[in-house]
């Protein structure tokens, strides 16, 4: 819905506009706000900051339309103005156009002309807002994504990679912040989000340092994937670093009594890598799926506070590189038989 501010000291114009545009008002295409001069218009803009268009007369008491235009340009460059004036006032019309007026109509007002002018101005404002939104999104993207990645995203290689689905050998890690649910249930949302993000920053930095990538954030947990040479070893190194860094953090402050720690599940093996989701919703995740991934999550669920849990198959591969101890056979969800699990100590 477009919001339009009409500024004119002829108060009968309000009645005429409400009559002529009653259908668009009823169908919530337009909402009109009225002011009797420029000063009153600026006050109305304070009350209605979402105004899209200002339709203003030039000759008005206290503050005329030209002075209002100058103030509008200072206050909100996105608001577009349409000038209403007589043919004999061409000098003022030219001044108004030079000050950024989008269009003008003449008095007496031809309401068919006004309707077409408003439709065209509403479309222009919508295009401006869409462009601004795209620019903001692009700037936000550049904050989080390296320039070389953005260049790759525009390449044919990237387009081809979106359709590439394959079986890979990799290591999946699930890291959960223990007992964080109690914080989220009892603290203000702003406190919860800032605290959680501070933990994630530490965890992500250690994952990236070992050549892993964060597949997704799941509530207060992270799913990370490690590929390439020695992916299991690098994943465990990342987990040890995360556990140490998080465990060394103090209770946050005097307002929150919470000592953070993590529980971690690590599993390695074959999995499917692909672009998974809904194309119609434009929500596709390039992710990994399969029993190896599901088991990693089950291992994290079995891990206690401060534990890094791996299956025997992973233990057999890293037992000469890491100090581990058996925690016995554990029944995991959707597993027919108990699995022999090990804790990575260091």
VEXNU-892771 format. One record per residue (C-alpha): residue number from 0; x, y, z; residue in one letter. Coordinates in nm, 2 decimals. Layout:
BEGIN
NUM | X | Y | Z | a
...
***
This chain:
BEGIN
0 | 0.00 | 0.00 | 0.00 | x
1 | 0.13 | 0.34 | -0.10 | x
2 | 0.10 | 0.63 | 0.16 | x
3 | 0.05 | 0.97 | 0.01 | x
4 | 0.07 | 1.30 | 0.19 | x
5 | -0.14 | 1.58 | 0.03 | x
6 | -0.04 | 1.93 | 0.12 | x
7 | -0.28 | 2.22 | 0.02 | x
8 | -0.45 | 2.50 | 0.22 | x
9 | -0.77 | 2.44 | 0.02 | x
10 | -0.94 | 2.20 | 0.26 | x
11 | -1.21 | 2.10 | 0.02 | x
12 | -0.94 | 1.91 | -0.17 | x
13 | -0.93 | 1.65 | 0.10 | x
14 | -1.30 | 1.57 | 0.04 | x
15 | -1.25 | 1.55 | -0.33 | x
16 | -0.96 | 1.32 | -0.31 | x
17 | -1.14 | 1.09 | -0.07 | x
18 | -1.43 | 1.07 | -0.31 | x
19 | -1.23 | 1.02 | -0.63 | x
20 | -1.00 | 0.76 | -0.48 | x
21 | -1.25 | 0.58 | -0.26 | x
22 | -1.21 | 0.25 | -0.44 | x
23 | -0.83 | 0.25 | -0.40 | x
24 | -0.86 | 0.36 | -0.04 | x
25 | -1.12 | 0.08 | 0.02 | x
26 | -0.89 | -0.18 | -0.15 | x
27 | -0.60 | -0.05 | 0.06 | x
28 | -0.39 | 0.04 | -0.24 | x
29 | -0.36 | 0.40 | -0.13 | x
30 | -0.36 | 0.57 | 0.21 | x
31 | -0.39 | 0.94 | 0.22 | x
32 | -0.27 | 1.19 | 0.49 | x
33 | -0.35 | 1.56 | 0.47 | x
34 | -0.17 | 1.88 | 0.57 | x
35 | -0.27 | 2.25 | 0.52 | x
36 | 0.08 | 2.39 | 0.46 | x
37 | 0.45 | 2.30 | 0.46 | x
38 | 0.50 | 2.32 | 0.83 | x
39 | 0.20 | 2.11 | 0.90 | x
40 | 0.33 | 1.86 | 0.64 | x
41 | 0.67 | 1.82 | 0.82 | x
42 | 0.48 | 1.75 | 1.14 | x
43 | 0.27 | 1.49 | 0.96 | x
44 | 0.59 | 1.33 | 0.83 | x
45 | 0.71 | 1.29 | 1.18 | x
46 | 0.39 | 1.09 | 1.26 | x
47 | 0.40 | 0.90 | 0.93 | x
48 | 0.76 | 0.83 | 0.84 | x
49 | 0.65 | 0.57 | 0.59 | x
50 | 0.51 | 0.83 | 0.35 | x
51 | 0.60 | 0.74 | -0.02 | x
52 | 0.47 | 1.05 | -0.21 | x
53 | 0.40 | 1.41 | -0.12 | x
54 | 0.15 | 1.60 | -0.34 | x
55 | 0.19 | 1.96 | -0.26 | x
56 | 0.06 | 2.30 | -0.37 | x
57 | 0.32 | 2.58 | -0.41 | x
58 | 0.14 | 2.88 | -0.27 | x
59 | 0.05 | 2.82 | 0.09 | x
60 | 0.08 | 3.02 | 0.42 | x
61 | 0.35 | 2.97 | 0.68 | x
62 | 0.56 | 2.75 | 0.45 | x
63 | 0.51 | 2.72 | 0.08 | x
64 | 0.57 | 2.42 | -0.14 | x
65 | 0.92 | 2.52 | -0.26 | x
66 | 1.04 | 2.55 | 0.10 | x
67 | 0.88 | 2.22 | 0.18 | x
68 | 1.06 | 2.06 | -0.11 | x
69 | 1.40 | 2.18 | 0.02 | x
70 | 1.32 | 2.03 | 0.37 | x
71 | 1.20 | 1.70 | 0.21 | x
72 | 1.53 | 1.66 | 0.02 | x
73 | 1.71 | 1.70 | 0.35 | x
74 | 1.48 | 1.47 | 0.55 | x
75 | 1.41 | 1.18 | 0.31 | x
76 | 1.55 | 1.16 | -0.04 | x
77 | 1.33 | 0.85 | -0.11 | x
78 | 1.01 | 1.05 | -0.08 | x
79 | 0.90 | 1.17 | -0.43 | x
80 | 0.70 | 1.49 | -0.47 | x
81 | 0.44 | 1.59 | -0.72 | x
82 | 0.38 | 1.97 | -0.75 | x
83 | 0.03 | 2.11 | -0.80 | x
84 | 0.02 | 2.46 | -0.95 | x
85 | -0.14 | 2.68 | -1.21 | x
86 | -0.01 | 2.72 | -1.57 | x
87 | 0.08 | 3.08 | -1.50 | x
88 | 0.33 | 2.97 | -1.23 | x
89 | 0.58 | 2.81 | -1.47 | x
90 | 0.88 | 2.99 | -1.30 | x
91 | 0.80 | 2.82 | -0.97 | x
92 | 0.73 | 2.49 | -1.14 | x
93 | 1.08 | 2.50 | -1.30 | x
94 | 1.23 | 2.58 | -0.96 | x
95 | 1.04 | 2.29 | -0.81 | x
96 | 1.16 | 2.05 | -1.08 | x
97 | 1.52 | 2.17 | -1.02 | x
98 | 1.48 | 2.10 | -0.65 | x
99 | 1.39 | 1.74 | -0.73 | x
100 | 1.01 | 1.73 | -0.78 | x
101 | 0.92 | 1.41 | -0.97 | x
102 | 0.63 | 1.55 | -1.17 | x
103 | 0.37 | 1.83 | -1.17 | x
104 | 0.00 | 1.87 | -1.24 | x
105 | -0.20 | 2.19 | -1.30 | x
106 | -0.50 | 2.35 | -1.13 | x
107 | -0.78 | 2.30 | -1.16 | x
108 | -0.69 | 1.94 | -1.09 | x
109 | -0.78 | 1.68 | -1.35 | x
110 | -0.83 | 1.37 | -1.14 | x
111 | -0.77 | 1.13 | -1.43 | x
112 | -0.43 | 1.31 | -1.48 | x
113 | -0.37 | 1.29 | -1.10 | x
114 | -0.45 | 0.92 | -1.10 | x
115 | -0.21 | 0.84 | -1.38 | x
116 | 0.06 | 1.06 | -1.22 | x
117 | 0.02 | 0.89 | -0.88 | x
118 | 0.04 | 0.54 | -1.04 | x
119 | 0.36 | 0.63 | -1.22 | x
120 | 0.51 | 0.79 | -0.91 | x
121 | 0.42 | 0.49 | -0.69 | x
122 | 0.59 | 0.26 | -0.94 | x
123 | 0.90 | 0.47 | -0.94 | x
124 | 0.92 | 0.48 | -0.56 | x
125 | 0.88 | 0.10 | -0.55 | x
126 | 1.16 | 0.06 | -0.80 | x
127 | 1.38 | 0.29 | -0.59 | x
128 | 1.31 | 0.09 | -0.28 | x
129 | 1.38 | -0.24 | -0.45 | x
130 | 1.71 | -0.11 | -0.58 | x
131 | 1.81 | 0.02 | -0.24 | x
132 | 1.72 | -0.31 | -0.08 | x
133 | 1.93 | -0.49 | -0.34 | x
134 | 2.22 | -0.26 | -0.27 | x
135 | 2.19 | -0.32 | 0.10 | x
136 | 2.17 | -0.69 | 0.06 | x
137 | 2.48 | -0.68 | -0.17 | x
138 | 2.67 | -0.47 | 0.09 | x
139 | 2.57 | -0.72 | 0.36 | x
140 | 2.68 | -1.01 | 0.14 | x
141 | 3.02 | -0.84 | 0.09 | x
142 | 3.06 | -0.80 | 0.47 | x
143 | 3.04 | -1.18 | 0.51 | x
144 | 3.18 | -1.32 | 0.18 | x
145 | 3.52 | -1.28 | 0.04 | x
146 | 3.55 | -1.09 | -0.29 | x
147 | 3.69 | -1.40 | -0.47 | x
148 | 3.39 | -1.60 | -0.36 | x
149 | 3.16 | -1.34 | -0.50 | x
150 | 3.34 | -1.34 | -0.83 | x
151 | 3.32 | -1.72 | -0.84 | x
152 | 2.94 | -1.70 | -0.77 | x
153 | 2.91 | -1.50 | -1.10 | x
154 | 3.10 | -1.76 | -1.30 | x
155 | 2.99 | -2.05 | -1.52 | x
156 | 3.19 | -2.28 | -1.29 | x
157 | 2.96 | -2.18 | -1.00 | x
158 | 2.65 | -2.24 | -1.20 | x
159 | 2.77 | -2.59 | -1.29 | x
160 | 2.87 | -2.66 | -0.93 | x
161 | 2.51 | -2.60 | -0.82 | x
162 | 2.39 | -2.90 | -1.01 | x
163 | 2.68 | -3.13 | -0.90 | x
164 | 2.57 | -3.40 | -0.66 | x
165 | 2.83 | -3.66 | -0.56 | x
166 | 2.94 | -3.91 | -0.30 | x
167 | 3.23 | -3.78 | -0.10 | x
168 | 3.46 | -3.90 | 0.19 | x
169 | 3.45 | -3.64 | 0.47 | x
170 | 3.41 | -3.58 | 0.84 | x
171 | 3.11 | -3.42 | 1.00 | x
172 | 3.11 | -3.25 | 1.34 | x
173 | 2.82 | -3.15 | 1.55 | x
174 | 2.91 | -2.91 | 1.84 | x
175 | 2.64 | -2.82 | 2.09 | x
176 | 2.66 | -2.55 | 2.37 | x
177 | 2.55 | -2.74 | 2.68 | x
178 | 2.25 | -2.62 | 2.88 | x
179 | 2.21 | -2.31 | 2.67 | x
180 | 1.84 | -2.37 | 2.65 | x
181 | 1.81 | -2.25 | 3.01 | x
182 | 1.96 | -1.91 | 2.91 | x
183 | 1.73 | -1.88 | 2.61 | x
184 | 1.42 | -1.94 | 2.83 | x
185 | 1.51 | -1.70 | 3.10 | x
186 | 1.70 | -1.41 | 2.95 | x
187 | 1.59 | -1.13 | 2.71 | x
188 | 1.62 | -1.21 | 2.34 | x
189 | 1.89 | -0.95 | 2.28 | x
190 | 2.11 | -1.10 | 2.56 | x
191 | 2.06 | -1.45 | 2.43 | x
192 | 2.15 | -1.38 | 2.07 | x
193 | 2.45 | -1.17 | 2.15 | x
194 | 2.58 | -1.43 | 2.39 | x
195 | 2.52 | -1.72 | 2.15 | x
196 | 2.69 | -1.53 | 1.87 | x
197 | 2.99 | -1.47 | 2.08 | x
198 | 3.03 | -1.84 | 2.14 | x
199 | 2.98 | -1.92 | 1.77 | x
200 | 3.25 | -1.67 | 1.67 | x
201 | 3.50 | -1.87 | 1.88 | x
202 | 3.39 | -2.20 | 1.74 | x
203 | 3.38 | -2.09 | 1.38 | x
204 | 3.73 | -1.94 | 1.40 | x
205 | 3.87 | -2.28 | 1.51 | x
206 | 3.67 | -2.47 | 1.25 | x
207 | 3.80 | -2.24 | 0.97 | x
208 | 4.16 | -2.26 | 1.11 | x
209 | 4.16 | -2.63 | 1.04 | x
210 | 4.01 | -2.60 | 0.69 | x
211 | 3.66 | -2.69 | 0.78 | x
212 | 3.34 | -2.50 | 0.68 | x
213 | 3.03 | -2.44 | 0.87 | x
214 | 2.74 | -2.62 | 0.70 | x
215 | 2.47 | -2.47 | 0.92 | x
216 | 2.37 | -2.33 | 1.26 | x
217 | 2.11 | -2.54 | 1.43 | x
218 | 1.97 | -2.36 | 1.73 | x
219 | 2.26 | -2.35 | 1.97 | x
220 | 2.47 | -2.60 | 1.78 | x
221 | 2.70 | -2.60 | 1.47 | x
222 | 2.73 | -2.86 | 1.20 | x
223 | 3.07 | -2.84 | 1.03 | x
224 | 3.22 | -3.04 | 0.74 | x
225 | 3.59 | -3.12 | 0.68 | x
226 | 3.70 | -3.25 | 0.34 | x
227 | 4.04 | -3.32 | 0.18 | x
228 | 4.36 | -3.47 | 0.32 | x
229 | 4.35 | -3.58 | 0.69 | x
230 | 4.00 | -3.45 | 0.72 | x
231 | 3.93 | -3.66 | 1.04 | x
232 | 4.25 | -3.54 | 1.21 | x
233 | 4.18 | -3.18 | 1.13 | x
234 | 3.83 | -3.21 | 1.25 | x
235 | 3.94 | -3.35 | 1.59 | x
236 | 4.21 | -3.08 | 1.62 | x
237 | 3.93 | -2.82 | 1.57 | x
238 | 3.71 | -2.99 | 1.83 | x
239 | 3.99 | -2.99 | 2.09 | x
240 | 4.06 | -2.62 | 2.03 | x
241 | 3.69 | -2.54 | 2.05 | x
242 | 3.65 | -2.73 | 2.38 | x
243 | 3.95 | -2.56 | 2.53 | x
244 | 3.85 | -2.21 | 2.42 | x
245 | 3.49 | -2.24 | 2.53 | x
246 | 3.58 | -2.41 | 2.86 | x
247 | 3.83 | -2.13 | 2.94 | x
248 | 3.55 | -1.86 | 2.92 | x
249 | 3.43 | -1.72 | 3.25 | x
250 | 3.07 | -1.68 | 3.36 | x
251 | 2.96 | -1.39 | 3.15 | x
252 | 2.89 | -1.11 | 3.40 | x
253 | 2.71 | -1.03 | 3.71 | x
254 | 2.37 | -1.05 | 3.54 | x
255 | 2.41 | -1.40 | 3.40 | x
256 | 2.55 | -1.70 | 3.59 | x
257 | 2.65 | -1.94 | 3.31 | x
258 | 2.97 | -2.13 | 3.25 | x
259 | 2.98 | -2.24 | 2.89 | x
260 | 3.09 | -2.58 | 2.77 | x
261 | 3.04 | -2.80 | 2.46 | x
262 | 2.94 | -3.16 | 2.38 | x
263 | 3.07 | -3.28 | 2.04 | x
264 | 3.01 | -3.57 | 1.81 | x
265 | 3.25 | -3.65 | 1.52 | x
266 | 3.19 | -3.91 | 1.25 | x
267 | 3.38 | -3.98 | 0.93 | x
268 | 3.29 | -4.17 | 0.61 | x
269 | 3.10 | -4.16 | 0.29 | x
270 | 2.81 | -3.91 | 0.24 | x
271 | 2.62 | -3.74 | -0.03 | x
272 | 2.70 | -3.38 | -0.11 | x
273 | 2.45 | -3.18 | -0.31 | x
274 | 2.22 | -2.88 | -0.34 | x
275 | 1.92 | -2.97 | -0.13 | x
276 | 1.60 | -2.78 | -0.06 | x
277 | 1.31 | -2.61 | -0.25 | x
278 | 1.38 | -2.43 | -0.58 | x
279 | 1.03 | -2.28 | -0.57 | x
280 | 1.11 | -2.11 | -0.24 | x
281 | 1.46 | -2.02 | -0.36 | x
282 | 1.59 | -2.19 | -0.05 | x
283 | 1.86 | -2.44 | -0.14 | x
284 | 2.15 | -2.55 | 0.09 | x
285 | 2.46 | -2.70 | -0.05 | x
286 | 2.50 | -2.96 | 0.22 | x
287 | 2.58 | -3.32 | 0.31 | x
288 | 2.33 | -3.60 | 0.40 | x
289 | 2.34 | -3.97 | 0.48 | x
290 | 2.40 | -4.22 | 0.76 | x
291 | 2.74 | -4.08 | 0.84 | x
292 | 2.59 | -3.73 | 0.90 | x
293 | 2.30 | -3.87 | 1.11 | x
294 | 2.54 | -4.08 | 1.32 | x
295 | 2.75 | -3.77 | 1.39 | x
296 | 2.45 | -3.60 | 1.54 | x
297 | 2.36 | -3.91 | 1.74 | x
298 | 2.72 | -3.91 | 1.88 | x
299 | 2.68 | -3.55 | 1.99 | x
300 | 2.36 | -3.64 | 2.16 | x
301 | 2.54 | -3.92 | 2.35 | x
302 | 2.83 | -3.68 | 2.45 | x
303 | 2.83 | -3.53 | 2.80 | x
304 | 2.95 | -3.19 | 2.89 | x
305 | 3.30 | -3.14 | 2.77 | x
306 | 3.31 | -3.47 | 2.58 | x
307 | 3.42 | -3.53 | 2.22 | x
308 | 3.27 | -3.86 | 2.11 | x
309 | 3.38 | -4.07 | 1.81 | x
310 | 3.28 | -4.42 | 1.69 | x
311 | 3.52 | -4.72 | 1.68 | x
312 | 3.57 | -4.68 | 1.31 | x
313 | 3.71 | -4.33 | 1.37 | x
314 | 3.91 | -4.44 | 1.67 | x
315 | 4.09 | -4.70 | 1.46 | x
316 | 4.20 | -4.43 | 1.22 | x
317 | 4.33 | -4.18 | 1.48 | x
318 | 4.43 | -4.39 | 1.78 | x
319 | 4.80 | -4.33 | 1.71 | x
320 | 4.75 | -3.95 | 1.69 | x
321 | 4.51 | -3.88 | 1.97 | x
322 | 4.47 | -4.00 | 2.33 | x
323 | 4.13 | -4.17 | 2.35 | x
324 | 3.94 | -4.39 | 2.60 | x
325 | 3.65 | -4.62 | 2.56 | x
326 | 3.32 | -4.52 | 2.70 | x
327 | 3.16 | -4.86 | 2.62 | x
328 | 2.87 | -4.96 | 2.40 | x
329 | 2.59 | -4.71 | 2.37 | x
330 | 2.25 | -4.75 | 2.21 | x
331 | 2.19 | -4.47 | 1.96 | x
332 | 1.86 | -4.36 | 1.81 | x
333 | 1.77 | -4.55 | 1.49 | x
334 | 2.06 | -4.79 | 1.53 | x
335 | 1.97 | -5.15 | 1.55 | x
336 | 2.27 | -5.25 | 1.77 | x
337 | 2.47 | -5.06 | 2.03 | x
338 | 2.79 | -4.89 | 1.91 | x
339 | 3.13 | -4.89 | 2.08 | x
340 | 3.22 | -4.53 | 2.14 | x
341 | 3.54 | -4.35 | 2.24 | x
342 | 3.61 | -4.02 | 2.40 | x
343 | 3.89 | -3.80 | 2.26 | x
344 | 4.09 | -3.67 | 2.56 | x
345 | 4.36 | -3.48 | 2.38 | x
***
